[in-house]
Amino acid sequence: MVDKCKMENKKLLVTAMTIPLMLAAMMILSTISISSAYAQNVNTLNGITNLAVNGKNYPIKFNISTGKLLGLVEDKDRAALIATISAPHKGTLNIEVPKNILDGKGLTVHVDGKDATFRETSNTITARTLAVDFKKGSRLVEIMFTLNPPIPPPPPSGRTKDTS
């Protein structure tokens, strides 16, 4: 009887943890302007998927060490590429981003809305390849480019204190 209660409590805890994650993903996805972009024939561990942007297909090379790439969309308004993944274990998503789709001066990567560990493994004239680490249970990988570098603040005005 005690084991059955513990099992039911674990089921409730998993359900209670899953619902906020699903709501957060829905909130993130609801703020994304899709710009007629989506991935076709995804659900494999590695290979090439086609990203359709405004009626034109672009091949996107990828490899995921554990889990699956479930979907891929471009958010042109935020200069971002967003991947939906299934991650039964921690792993790495390697993805080649063609510069004719997205490029910029800086780069930020989030996994499930938080800063992520990533490496730029290649940067050629035509594409950047990134390796993005994710944790078990991760769902969303956002690759965001900074179109213009941030302007540093001006130096403080006024005189400096003379220490002599």
Residue pairs with C-beta under 8 A, 6 or more apart in sequence:
21 112
21 137
21 139
24 112
24 113
25 112
25 139
25 140
28 113
28 140
32 73
32 75
32 78
32 82
33 75
33 76
33 77
33 78
34 73
34 74
34 75
35 53
35 54
35 74
35 75
35 76
35 77
36 52
36 53
36 54
36 55
37 51
37 52
37 53
37 54
37 73
37 74
37 75
37 76
38 51
38 52
38 71
38 72
38 73
39 49
39 50
39 51
39 52
39 60
39 69
39 71
39 72
39 73
40 49
40 50
40 52
40 57
41 49
41 50
42 49
42 68
42 69
42 70
42 71
42 72
43 68
43 69
43 70
44 68
44 69
45 63
45 64
45 68
45 69
46 62
46 63
46 64
47 61
47 62
47 63
48 59
48 60
48 61
48 62
49 59
49 60
49 62
49 69
49 72
50 57
50 58
50 59
50 60
51 57
51 58
51 59
51 60
51 72
51 73
51 74
51 81
51 101
52 58
53 74
53 76
53 101
58 98
58 100
58 101
59 98
60 72
60 95
60 96
60 97
60 98
61 95
61 96
61 129
62 69
62 83
62 93
62 94
62 95
62 96
63 93
63 94
64 85
64 91
64 92
64 93
64 94
65 91
65 92
65 93
66 87
66 88
66 89
66 90
66 91
67 85
67 86
67 87
67 88
67 89
67 91
68 85
68 86
69 83
69 84
69 85
69 93
70 84
70 85
70 86
71 83
71 84
72 81
72 82
72 83
72 84
73 81
73 82
74 80
74 81
74 82
74 101
74 102
75 81
75 82
78 144
79 102
79 104
79 144
79 145
79 146
79 147
80 102
80 142
80 143
80 144
80 145
81 95
81 97
81 101
81 102
81 142
81 143
82 140
82 141
82 142
82 143
83 93
83 95
83 140
83 141
83 142
83 143
84 139
84 140
85 93
85 134
85 138
85 139
85 140
85 141
86 139
87 134
87 135
87 136
87 137
87 138
87 139
88 136
89 136
90 133
90 134
90 135
90 136
91 133
91 134
92 131
92 132
92 133
92 134
93 131
93 132
93 134
93 141
94 121
94 129
94 130
94 131
94 132
95 129
95 130
95 132
95 143
96 122
96 127
96 128
96 129
97 103
97 127
97 128
97 129
97 130
97 143
98 126
98 127
99 125
99 126
99 127
99 128
100 126
102 143
102 145
103 128
103 145
104 145
104 146
104 147
104 148
105 145
105 146
105 147
105 148
105 149
106 145
106 146
106 149
106 150
107 118
107 120
107 128
107 130
107 143
107 144
107 145
107 146
108 115
108 144
108 146
109 115
109 116
109 118
109 130
109 132
109 141
109 142
109 143
109 144
110 116
110 140
110 141
110 142
110 144
111 132
111 133
111 134
111 135
111 138
111 140
111 141
111 142
112 138
112 139
112 140
113 140
113 142
116 132
116 133
116 134
116 141
117 132
117 133
118 130
118 131
118 132
118 133
119 130
119 131
120 128
120 129
120 130
121 129
121 130
121 131
122 128
122 129
123 129
130 143
132 141
132 143
134 141
